[in-house]
Amino acid sequence: MLGLDRRLVTIGRYPVVTLAAARLEAKRILAEQILGKRRTPNITFEKAIEIFLAASQQRNRPRTTADYTRLLGRHFLSALRHRQLGDITPQEVSRLVDRLSETPAEQNHAFTAARVFFRWAVRKHYLMHSPCEGQLPNRTPGRERVLHDEELKAVFHAAARTGYPFGSIVLLLVLTGQRRGEVTALRWEWIDQEKQTITLPAAVTKNKRTHTFPYGRAVADLLSVIPFREGYLFPAGREHVRGKPTTTFNAWPKSKVALDKLLDNVAPWTLHDLRRTFATNLAKLGTPPHVVEKLLNHASGTISGVAAIYNQFQYMDEMRSAIEAWDAKLASLMAA
């Protein structure tokens, strides 16, 4: 160990690192400091996170900053809060990421957020090297998973048993085929209960396009039992007590694990698989590809580029017919 800037720098462990090698490395580090090459400031992980998130607000979408806030805060902050940034080791980061092995998607999201943060810290000269260097996210199954009928039936029944809020979110994903973030962000003012349509503003959609789509009887029944009748349908935690919630449901890992415990004989799946399952089943029901893409709010596909500019037809009747067919298919499946 060598004292530098009132901190201890770990060179290695004896006998893996010999005394001769340790002395040589200590001389190199000392020389770099003298020459002004190693002058990273003392800053805690918590303070660096604060600066990073403030910078993220300036250059990223609100959703991106919200994801960084949740992932870094939930999975890293409690363990590393008071640590000097330069003292955090790759092993520590790896251990924190490994804790999420039961939720592979969340694990990869957490690792990605940490990697982005530490790379930013290197660019800002808070660190010489990122502790995520040399580490790779775990490999996840290819994005081809479609739940077959029995699996979909099991997930639907389990979600119904789970109830509000997570179970209701899962049911809406099954029934509408929309993205997880879009469903979670739903507000009552976006829902026209008379016309039975939902309009997602451009600010919350992935392609930054306003998206209006119809819903059927199953969604209407589900909406009728949502406990909150204004603002967010799915506010976070106890925020509804404050009167005007500012954040939405975010207890994803533990809720998904709890739901999976209710399922038997269902292979590993993700919430996004429900969107792919929705699209695949609509195709099986004879829905034209351009109508499926309209329901999914895909920016590219059969109607894209110049064709999309000139073809502004909304296909509302066709989308409604597709949703009615999907509701009927689900009703038959659940009753079997």
Beta strands, then each sheet from edge to edge (+ up, - down):
strand 1: 2-4
strand 2: 7-9
strand 3: 191-192
strand 4: 197-200
strand 5: 211-214
sheet 1: 1+ 2-
sheet 2: 3+ 4- 5+
end
